[in-house]
Amino acid sequence: MLKTLLKLRSARIALALLGVVVVLTVFGPALAPYDPIQGTDLTLAPPSAAHWLGTDYLGRDVLSRILAGAPLSILSTLEVAGIALVLGTVPGILSVYVGSVFEWVSLRVIDTLVALPFLVFAVSMTALLGNGVTQAMIAVGLLVAPLFYRVARAATLTVARSQYVEAALLAGASTAWVVRKHVWGKVLPPIAITLASTLGVGLVVISSLTFLGIGVQPPVPTWGGILASDLEYLAQKAYAPIFPTVLILVTVLAFNMLADAIRDATGAAGRTLAGTRNARANRARRLAAGVREETA
Protein backbone atom coordinates (compact mmCIF):
# COMPACT_ATOMS: atom_id res chain seq x y z
CA MET A 1 0.00 0.00 0.00
CA LEU A 2 2.85 2.39 0.82
CA LYS A 3 4.39 2.13 -2.66
CA THR A 4 1.02 2.76 -4.31
CA LEU A 5 0.42 5.67 -1.94
CA LEU A 6 3.70 7.35 -2.83
CA LYS A 7 2.87 7.11 -6.53
CA LEU A 8 -0.11 9.42 -6.02
CA ARG A 9 0.66 13.11 -6.44
CA SER A 10 -1.85 14.13 -3.77
CA ALA A 11 -0.12 11.86 -1.26
CA ARG A 12 3.29 13.35 -2.01
CA ILE A 13 1.94 16.88 -1.64
CA ALA A 14 0.20 15.98 1.63
CA LEU A 15 3.32 14.34 3.04
CA ALA A 16 5.44 17.34 2.03
CA LEU A 17 3.07 19.72 3.81
CA LEU A 18 2.94 17.48 6.86
CA GLY A 19 6.73 17.30 6.81
CA VAL A 20 6.84 21.08 7.20
CA VAL A 21 4.33 20.83 10.06
CA VAL A 22 6.51 18.19 11.75
CA VAL A 23 9.54 20.47 11.46
CA LEU A 24 7.56 23.31 13.05
CA THR A 25 6.37 20.99 15.80
CA VAL A 26 9.82 19.66 16.63
CA PHE A 27 11.96 22.74 16.10
CA GLY A 28 9.40 25.55 16.37
CA PRO A 29 10.28 26.76 19.89
CA ALA A 30 13.99 26.66 19.07
CA LEU A 31 13.44 28.64 15.85
CA ALA A 32 11.43 31.37 17.58
CA PRO A 33 13.48 34.58 17.37
CA TYR A 34 11.94 36.11 20.51
CA ASP A 35 10.41 35.03 23.79
CA PRO A 36 6.79 34.14 22.89
CA ILE A 37 5.48 35.19 26.31
CA GLN A 38 7.50 38.28 27.18
CA GLY A 39 5.74 41.49 26.13
CA THR A 40 7.33 44.73 24.92
CA ASP A 41 6.30 48.34 24.37
CA LEU A 42 6.06 47.77 20.60
CA THR A 43 2.36 46.84 20.50
CA LEU A 44 0.38 46.02 17.35
CA ALA A 45 3.39 46.71 15.15
CA PRO A 46 3.11 45.86 11.43
CA PRO A 47 5.42 43.31 9.78
CA SER A 48 9.00 44.52 9.58
CA ALA A 49 12.57 43.25 9.30
CA ALA A 50 12.73 42.84 13.09
CA HIS A 51 9.27 41.26 13.42
CA TRP A 52 8.33 39.41 10.23
CA LEU A 53 4.66 39.00 11.20
CA GLY A 54 4.43 42.01 13.48
CA THR A 55 3.55 42.05 17.17
CA ASP A 56 0.33 41.53 19.10
CA TYR A 57 -1.48 43.79 21.57
CA LEU A 58 1.13 43.06 24.28
CA GLY A 59 4.10 43.62 22.00
CA ARG A 60 4.90 39.91 21.64
CA ASP A 61 6.38 38.70 18.37
CA VAL A 62 3.63 36.93 16.38
CA LEU A 63 6.02 34.65 14.50
CA SER A 64 7.60 33.49 17.76
CA ARG A 65 4.19 32.75 19.25
CA ILE A 66 3.10 30.77 16.17
CA LEU A 67 6.31 28.72 16.21
CA ALA A 68 6.12 28.16 19.97
CA GLY A 69 2.44 27.22 19.74
CA ALA A 70 2.96 24.55 17.08
CA PRO A 71 4.01 21.70 19.44
CA LEU A 72 1.03 22.07 21.77
CA SER A 73 -1.45 22.43 18.90
CA ILE A 74 -0.18 19.44 16.90
CA LEU A 75 0.58 17.16 19.85
CA SER A 76 -2.88 17.81 21.27
CA THR A 77 -4.33 16.78 17.92
CA LEU A 78 -2.29 13.57 17.97
CA GLU A 79 -3.43 12.89 21.53
CA VAL A 80 -7.08 13.26 20.56
CA ALA A 81 -6.66 10.94 17.57
CA GLY A 82 -4.77 8.37 19.67
CA ILE A 83 -7.41 8.31 22.40
CA ALA A 84 -10.21 8.00 19.86
CA LEU A 85 -8.32 5.29 17.96
CA VAL A 86 -7.83 3.08 21.01
CA LEU A 87 -11.25 3.68 22.58
CA GLY A 88 -13.07 3.16 19.29
CA THR A 89 -11.18 0.56 17.27
CA VAL A 90 -10.58 -2.08 19.93
CA PRO A 91 -14.21 -2.26 21.18
CA GLY A 92 -15.42 -2.09 17.57
CA ILE A 93 -13.48 -5.22 16.61
CA LEU A 94 -14.25 -7.06 19.86
CA SER A 95 -17.98 -6.35 19.57
CA VAL A 96 -18.14 -8.80 16.66
CA TYR A 97 -16.43 -11.69 18.48
CA VAL A 98 -16.75 -11.29 22.26
CA GLY A 99 -20.47 -11.84 22.62
CA SER A 100 -23.93 -10.32 22.46
CA VAL A 101 -23.75 -8.73 25.91
CA PHE A 102 -20.57 -6.80 25.14
CA GLU A 103 -21.96 -5.91 21.72
CA TRP A 104 -25.19 -4.51 23.19
CA VAL A 105 -23.43 -2.54 25.94
CA SER A 106 -20.82 -1.09 23.59
CA LEU A 107 -23.46 -0.05 21.05
CA ARG A 108 -25.47 1.72 23.75
CA VAL A 109 -22.38 3.55 25.01
CA ILE A 110 -21.54 4.65 21.47
CA ASP A 111 -25.11 5.83 20.88
CA THR A 112 -24.92 7.85 24.11
CA LEU A 113 -21.64 9.50 23.12
CA VAL A 114 -23.03 10.38 19.70
CA ALA A 115 -26.08 12.01 21.30
CA LEU A 116 -24.03 14.23 23.62
CA PRO A 117 -23.61 17.89 22.58
CA PHE A 118 -19.96 18.21 21.64
CA LEU A 119 -19.04 21.58 23.08
CA VAL A 120 -21.23 21.24 26.17
CA PHE A 121 -19.64 17.87 27.01
CA ALA A 122 -16.11 19.24 26.53
CA VAL A 123 -16.82 22.22 28.77
CA SER A 124 -18.44 19.98 31.40
CA MET A 125 -15.50 17.57 31.44
CA THR A 126 -12.96 20.36 31.83
CA ALA A 127 -15.08 21.89 34.59
CA LEU A 128 -15.29 18.52 36.36
CA LEU A 129 -11.69 17.37 35.90
CA GLY A 130 -9.98 20.75 35.70
CA ASN A 131 -9.18 23.14 32.88
CA GLY A 132 -6.10 21.35 31.57
CA VAL A 133 -4.87 20.09 28.22
CA THR A 134 -5.15 16.41 29.13
CA GLN A 135 -8.70 16.76 30.42
CA ALA A 136 -9.82 18.55 27.29
CA MET A 137 -8.13 15.96 25.05
CA ILE A 138 -9.82 13.08 26.89
CA ALA A 139 -13.21 14.76 26.45
CA VAL A 140 -12.65 15.31 22.73
CA GLY A 141 -11.22 11.82 22.25
CA LEU A 142 -14.27 10.24 23.86
CA LEU A 143 -16.59 12.10 21.51
CA VAL A 144 -14.57 11.17 18.40
CA ALA A 145 -14.23 7.49 19.40
CA PRO A 146 -17.68 6.48 17.99
CA LEU A 147 -16.40 7.20 14.48
CA PHE A 148 -13.59 4.65 14.87
CA TYR A 149 -15.95 2.20 16.56
CA ARG A 150 -18.39 2.19 13.67
CA VAL A 151 -15.70 1.97 10.99
CA ALA A 152 -13.89 -0.87 12.78
CA ARG A 153 -17.12 -2.76 13.47
CA ALA A 154 -18.38 -2.44 9.89
CA ALA A 155 -15.07 -3.62 8.44
CA THR A 156 -14.85 -6.49 10.94
CA LEU A 157 -18.39 -7.64 10.18
CA THR A 158 -17.52 -7.80 6.49
CA VAL A 159 -14.45 -9.94 7.15
CA ALA A 160 -16.15 -12.08 9.82
CA ARG A 161 -18.68 -13.31 7.27
CA SER A 162 -15.97 -14.46 4.87
CA GLN A 163 -15.65 -18.17 4.25
CA TYR A 164 -11.95 -18.33 5.11
CA VAL A 165 -12.61 -16.78 8.52
CA GLU A 166 -15.45 -19.18 9.23
CA ALA A 167 -13.24 -22.07 8.11
CA ALA A 168 -10.47 -20.94 10.47
CA LEU A 169 -12.90 -20.78 13.40
CA LEU A 170 -14.31 -24.21 12.57
CA ALA A 171 -10.75 -25.57 12.43
CA GLY A 172 -10.25 -24.48 16.02
CA ALA A 173 -8.41 -21.19 15.57
CA SER A 174 -8.73 -18.79 18.48
CA THR A 175 -10.41 -15.43 18.15
CA ALA A 176 -7.12 -13.62 18.83
CA TRP A 177 -5.41 -15.56 16.00
CA VAL A 178 -8.24 -14.82 13.57
CA VAL A 179 -8.20 -11.13 14.42
CA ARG A 180 -4.42 -10.96 14.10
CA LYS A 181 -4.10 -12.96 10.87
CA HIS A 182 -7.29 -12.18 8.95
CA VAL A 183 -9.24 -9.29 10.44
CA TRP A 184 -6.59 -6.69 11.24
CA GLY A 185 -5.18 -6.52 7.70
CA LYS A 186 -8.66 -5.84 6.28
CA VAL A 187 -9.63 -3.35 8.98
CA LEU A 188 -6.39 -1.35 8.80
CA PRO A 189 -7.07 0.58 5.53
CA PRO A 190 -10.43 2.10 6.61
CA ILE A 191 -8.97 2.80 10.04
CA ALA A 192 -6.02 4.59 8.44
CA ILE A 193 -8.39 6.71 6.35
CA THR A 194 -10.45 7.55 9.43
CA LEU A 195 -7.31 8.38 11.43
CA ALA A 196 -6.02 10.80 8.79
CA SER A 197 -9.35 12.60 8.50
CA THR A 198 -9.74 12.63 12.29
CA LEU A 199 -6.40 14.40 12.65
CA GLY A 200 -7.76 17.22 10.51
CA VAL A 201 -11.00 17.38 12.46
CA GLY A 202 -9.08 17.15 15.72
CA LEU A 203 -6.93 20.16 14.87
CA VAL A 204 -10.05 22.21 14.12
CA VAL A 205 -11.64 21.10 17.41
CA ILE A 206 -8.49 21.79 19.43
CA SER A 207 -8.13 25.21 17.82
CA SER A 208 -11.78 25.92 18.63
CA LEU A 209 -11.37 24.94 22.28
CA THR A 210 -8.17 26.95 22.73
CA PHE A 211 -9.89 29.82 20.93
CA LEU A 212 -12.47 29.74 23.72
CA GLY A 213 -9.80 29.36 26.41
CA ILE A 214 -10.68 25.73 27.21
CA GLY A 215 -7.77 23.43 28.00
CA VAL A 216 -5.02 26.04 27.68
CA GLN A 217 -4.94 29.37 29.42
CA PRO A 218 -3.12 32.48 28.18
CA PRO A 219 -0.29 33.39 27.87
CA VAL A 220 0.59 29.85 26.72
CA PRO A 221 0.71 30.13 22.91
CA THR A 222 -1.54 27.97 20.74
CA TRP A 223 -2.78 28.57 17.22
CA GLY A 224 -6.38 28.91 18.38
CA GLY A 225 -5.40 31.22 21.23
CA ILE A 226 -3.37 33.44 18.89
CA LEU A 227 -6.38 33.67 16.58
CA ALA A 228 -8.62 34.66 19.50
CA SER A 229 -6.28 37.42 20.65
CA ASP A 230 -5.97 38.79 17.11
CA LEU A 231 -9.73 39.06 16.65
CA GLU A 232 -9.98 41.62 19.43
CA TYR A 233 -7.88 44.14 17.48
CA LEU A 234 -9.20 43.86 13.94
CA ALA A 235 -9.60 47.62 13.71
CA GLN A 236 -5.85 48.10 14.20
CA LYS A 237 -4.61 44.95 12.37
CA ALA A 238 -7.27 43.55 10.06
CA TYR A 239 -4.80 41.07 8.54
CA ALA A 240 -3.60 39.62 11.87
CA PRO A 241 -5.91 36.53 11.98
CA ILE A 242 -4.68 35.44 8.55
CA PHE A 243 -1.39 33.97 9.82
CA PRO A 244 -2.70 31.35 12.32
CA THR A 245 -5.74 30.68 10.13
CA VAL A 246 -3.59 29.82 7.12
CA LEU A 247 -1.51 27.41 9.22
CA ILE A 248 -4.60 25.65 10.51
CA LEU A 249 -6.20 25.46 7.06
CA VAL A 250 -3.04 24.15 5.36
CA THR A 251 -2.53 21.49 8.04
CA VAL A 252 -6.15 20.35 7.87
CA LEU A 253 -5.94 20.31 4.07
CA ALA A 254 -2.83 18.12 4.23
CA PHE A 255 -4.55 15.62 6.55
CA ASN A 256 -7.63 15.49 4.31
CA MET A 257 -5.49 15.03 1.19
CA LEU A 258 -3.65 12.20 2.92
CA ALA A 259 -6.96 10.55 3.85
CA ASP A 260 -8.15 10.78 0.24
CA ALA A 261 -4.83 9.42 -1.01
CA ILE A 262 -5.00 6.44 1.38
CA ARG A 263 -8.54 5.76 0.20
CA ASP A 264 -7.43 5.85 -3.43
CA ALA A 265 -4.33 3.76 -2.79
CA THR A 266 -6.28 1.01 -1.04
CA GLY A 267 -9.10 0.99 -3.60
CA ALA A 268 -9.45 -0.13 -7.16
CA ALA A 269 -9.18 3.44 -8.47
CA GLY A 270 -5.78 3.96 -6.89
CA ARG A 271 -4.41 0.67 -8.14
CA THR A 272 -5.69 1.42 -11.65
CA LEU A 273 -4.11 4.88 -11.55
CA ALA A 274 -0.80 3.52 -10.34
CA GLY A 275 -0.90 0.81 -13.01
CA THR A 276 -1.64 3.37 -15.71
CA ARG A 277 1.28 5.52 -14.65
CA ASN A 278 3.57 2.50 -14.58
CA ALA A 279 2.43 1.57 -18.09
CA ARG A 280 3.11 5.11 -19.32
CA ALA A 281 6.55 5.10 -17.73
CA ASN A 282 7.39 1.73 -19.28
CA ARG A 283 6.15 2.90 -22.68
CA ALA A 284 8.27 6.06 -22.42
CA ARG A 285 11.33 4.01 -21.53
CA ARG A 286 10.75 1.69 -24.48
CA LEU A 287 10.38 4.65 -26.85
CA ALA A 288 13.55 6.22 -25.49
CA ALA A 289 15.42 2.93 -25.93
CA GLY A 290 14.13 2.64 -29.51
CA VAL A 291 15.29 6.18 -30.32
CA ARG A 292 18.75 5.43 -28.96
CA GLU A 293 18.99 2.24 -31.02
CA GLU A 294 17.96 4.06 -34.20
CA THR A 295 20.46 6.78 -33.53
CA ALA A 296 23.21 4.23 -32.93
MONOR-V5740 format. One record per pair of residues at least 24 apart in sequence whose C-alpha atoms are under 7 Angstrom apart, sorted by sequence separation. I is the first residue (numbers start at 1). J is the second residue. D is the distance in Angstrom with one decimal. If there is no record, write none. Layout:
BEGIN
I;J;D
I;J;D
END
This chain:
BEGIN
36;60;6.2
159;183;6.2
36;61;6.4
118;143;7.0
34;61;6.5
156;183;6.3
36;64;5.2
35;64;6.8
36;65;4.7
114;143;6.9
34;64;5.8
113;143;5.9
33;64;6.0
156;187;6.4
32;64;4.4
36;68;6.7
114;146;6.8
155;187;5.5
32;67;5.9
152;187;6.2
32;68;6.6
110;146;5.5
29;67;5.8
28;67;4.4
29;68;4.4
151;190;6.8
152;191;6.7
28;68;5.5
151;191;6.8
28;70;6.6
24;67;6.4
148;191;6.9
25;70;5.1
26;71;6.8
24;70;6.2
25;71;4.4
148;194;6.9
25;74;6.8
200;252;4.4
83;138;7.0
200;255;5.3
199;255;6.5
200;256;6.4
80;137;5.3
84;141;4.6
88;145;4.5
92;149;4.4
96;153;6.9
79;137;6.6
80;138;6.9
83;141;5.2
84;142;6.1
87;145;5.8
88;146;5.8
91;149;6.7
92;150;6.5
197;255;6.0
89;148;5.3
93;152;5.8
196;255;5.5
197;256;5.4
80;140;6.3
81;141;6.6
84;144;5.6
85;145;6.5
88;148;4.7
89;149;5.1
92;152;5.2
93;153;5.4
96;156;7.0
196;256;6.7
76;137;6.7
80;141;4.7
84;145;4.1
88;149;4.1
92;153;4.5
96;157;6.6
196;258;6.5
197;259;5.6
85;148;6.1
89;152;5.4
93;156;6.0
196;259;5.0
84;148;6.9
193;259;4.8
193;262;6.0
193;263;6.2
189;266;6.6
136;215;5.3
133;215;4.4
131;214;6.4
132;215;4.5
133;216;6.0
131;215;5.1
132;216;6.2
81;195;6.7
81;198;6.3
81;199;6.0
78;199;6.8
81;202;6.9
77;199;6.1
80;202;6.5
77;202;5.3
77;203;5.2
77;206;6.7
73;222;5.8
72;222;6.5
73;223;6.5
69;221;4.6
70;222;6.7
68;221;6.5
69;222;4.2
69;223;5.9
65;221;5.7
66;223;6.4
66;244;7.0
37;219;6.2
18;251;6.9
18;254;6.4
17;254;6.1
14;254;4.5
14;255;6.9
14;257;5.8
14;258;5.6
11;257;6.7
10;257;6.2
11;258;5.5
11;261;5.3
10;261;6.2
8;261;6.9
5;261;6.5
5;262;6.4
5;265;5.2
4;265;5.7
1;265;6.4
1;266;6.4
4;271;7.0
7;274;6.4
4;274;6.3
END
